[in-house]
Amino acid sequence: MVMRLLVLALLLMQPLPGPAQVAPAPADAARAQRTPDIHFAATPQPVVDAMLKLAGVTAADTVFDLGSGDGRLVILAAQKYGARGIGIELQPRLVAISREVAREGGVADRVTFIEGDLFAADISAATVVTLWLSPSVNARLGPKLQQELRPGTRIVSHQFPIEGWTPSAVVHVDDDRTDLFLWVVPPR
Ligand SMILES: C[S@@+](CC[C@H](N)C(=O)[O-])C[C@H]1O[C@@H](n2cnc3c(N)ncnc32)[C@H](O)[C@@H]1O
């Protein structure tokens, strides 16, 4: 009897298998540690319209939104102009919402949402890039845009310039409360 109790006690001291005992896979651990460079806020719909208009989006375009939030920019680009769209977003919850909205909006076949870091994404297929980040994030992003985007690609940023870049156009929208910046990647 004493021996049985001892064995039982030893068994109970063993760590139980379960989620709390399982070390995260390296990819999951990296994902969990990455904090967004800027928190989520949605571009108001009239400003989304103005950004796509300023970029001159057509059905021939592939629009990348870097930090795509709830997916509204690429979804509207697909719905209104028949463009293809790629949204890159770090937060899984926002990616799930974007996919659901695209499905409900009938453009799931034209848009893709990638859960990941915009700094690690391959953006070379873009013909239009949209941004609403921050001055410092735009400054860090500048070299990547310059290296990866093809000549003629249009970049539109909501509110913030890209340090050291001269815009082709600056327009004031939303009753002059918001600036939009346009750049066109020059020939190499
Ligand atoms: C201000 S919101 C803009 C959302 C959307 N582009 C719009 O204009 O409605 C910025 C988004 O960027 C995402 N974000 C921040 N840092 C990121 C990163 N390194 N990689 C991917 N997404 C990021 C945030 O989670 C957030 O959803």
The ligand as an SDF file (V2000), in Angstrom:
LIG
                    3D

 27 29  0  0  0  0  0  0  0  0999 V2000
   -2.5430   53.0540  -39.1200 C   0  0  0  0  0  0  0  0  0  0  0  0
   -2.9490   51.3690  -39.5360 S   0  0  0  0  0  0  0  0  0  0  0  0
   -3.4010   51.5240  -41.2600 C   0  0  0  0  0  0  0  0  0  0  0  0
   -4.3380   50.4310  -41.7270 C   0  0  0  0  0  0  0  0  0  0  0  0
   -4.7320   50.5130  -43.1980 C   0  0  0  0  0  0  0  0  0  0  0  0
   -3.5660   50.5710  -44.0590 N   0  0  0  0  0  0  0  0  0  0  0  0
   -5.5790   51.7250  -43.4440 C   0  0  0  0  0  0  0  0  0  0  0  0
   -5.0330   52.7210  -43.9800 O   0  0  0  0  0  0  0  0  0  0  0  0
   -6.7710   51.7100  -43.0990 O   0  0  0  0  0  0  0  0  0  0  0  0
   -1.3240   50.6130  -39.5930 C   0  0  0  0  0  0  0  0  0  0  0  0
   -1.3740   49.1030  -39.6510 C   0  0  0  0  0  0  0  0  0  0  0  0
   -0.0500   48.6140  -39.8320 O   0  0  0  0  0  0  0  0  0  0  0  0
    0.0890   47.4040  -39.0950 C   0  0  0  0  0  0  0  0  0  0  0  0
    1.5250   47.1990  -38.8780 N   0  0  0  0  0  0  0  0  0  0  0  0
    2.3490   47.8960  -38.0680 C   0  0  0  0  0  0  0  0  0  0  0  0
    3.6110   47.4630  -38.1710 N   0  0  0  0  0  0  0  0  0  0  0  0
    3.5960   46.4480  -39.0770 C   0  0  0  0  0  0  0  0  0  0  0  0
    4.5970   45.6110  -39.6280 C   0  0  0  0  0  0  0  0  0  0  0  0
    5.8920   45.7220  -39.2680 N   0  0  0  0  0  0  0  0  0  0  0  0
    4.2250   44.6990  -40.5370 N   0  0  0  0  0  0  0  0  0  0  0  0
    2.9240   44.5790  -40.9280 C   0  0  0  0  0  0  0  0  0  0  0  0
    1.9300   45.3460  -40.4280 N   0  0  0  0  0  0  0  0  0  0  0  0
    2.2580   46.2800  -39.5300 C   0  0  0  0  0  0  0  0  0  0  0  0
   -0.7170   47.6460  -37.8440 C   0  0  0  0  0  0  0  0  0  0  0  0
   -1.0700   46.4340  -37.2080 O   0  0  0  0  0  0  0  0  0  0  0  0
   -1.9160   48.4180  -38.3980 C   0  0  0  0  0  0  0  0  0  0  0  0
   -2.9680   47.5760  -38.7360 O   0  0  0  0  0  0  0  0  0  0  0  0
  1  2  1  0
  2  3  1  0
  2 10  1  0
  3  4  1  0
  4  5  1  0
  5  6  1  0
  5  7  1  0
  7  8  2  0
  7  9  1  0
 10 11  1  0
 11 12  1  0
 11 26  1  0
 12 13  1  0
 13 14  1  0
 13 24  1  0
 14 15  1  0
 14 23  1  0
 15 16  2  0
 16 17  1  0
 17 18  1  0
 17 23  2  0
 18 19  1  0
 18 20  2  0
 20 21  1  0
 21 22  2  0
 22 23  1  0
 24 25  1  0
 24 26  1  0
 26 27  1  0
M  CHG  2   2   1   9  -1
M  END
$$$$
